[in-house]
Amino acid sequence: MSDINMDVSEINDSDKLWALLSMIFMPLVGIIALLMEDKKSRPFIKYYAVQSIILGILFFILSGVCVGILVWVYGIYIGVKAYGGEYVTIPVITDFCKNQGWI
């Protein structure tokens, strides 16, 4: 699966753990790994740290855009209903606002 020519015999358990953590907690652990001299000098850790940063940034951008678009579309739907004179109950939010005495 990998087309990278790396000596796998040099990969130790610590390298594997840092790679795993970089991907699970992307991009935070990847950034931390690249800030640590002893970690960024390890090719296996660097390989996954850099990728986790890029993948993490893409994830946040895309999830923010997708979720933002869905919320915006839902807001338009509610706005159209409101324009028609209807009260729309928004799950969780309407009850929260009522309980706070805001509406």
Residue pairs with C-beta under 8 A, 6 or more apart in sequence:
4 47
6 43
6 44
6 47
10 43
10 44
11 44
15 42
15 44
15 45
16 44
18 29
18 33
18 39
18 42
18 45
18 48
18 49
19 44
19 45
19 47
19 48
19 49
21 29
22 29
22 30
22 33
22 45
22 48
22 49
22 51
22 52
23 48
23 51
23 52
23 55
26 52
26 53
26 55
26 56
26 59
27 52
27 53
27 54
27 55
27 56
27 57
28 56
29 49
29 52
30 48
30 49
30 50
30 51
30 52
30 53
30 56
31 49
31 53
32 39
33 39
33 40
33 45
33 46
33 49
34 40
34 46
34 49
34 50
34 53
39 45
39 46
39 49
40 46
40 49
78 88
78 90
81 88
82 88
94 103
97 103
